[in-house]
Amino acid sequence: MCIAIPMKVVQINGNEVLCEYKGVRKTVRGDLVSELKVGDYVIIHAGFIIQKVDIKDAIETIRLYEEIENL
């Protein structure tokens, strides 16, 4: 099973996309998803963005993960 944490797009350079979650930055490929922009939240698998996530859903998911971390 894989748990996907939404990451925020912070920089786009062609098909290379820099994403961040809690200070951890990762450069991934954006070939599979169209119309990416800085500020979008995305799900990443195997180094590729596979899905954009609605900002409200992303923030709620992150909040729930942080709640679990604090148990």
Order of alpha helices (4+ residues) and beta strands (2+ residues): beta-beta-beta-beta-beta-alpha
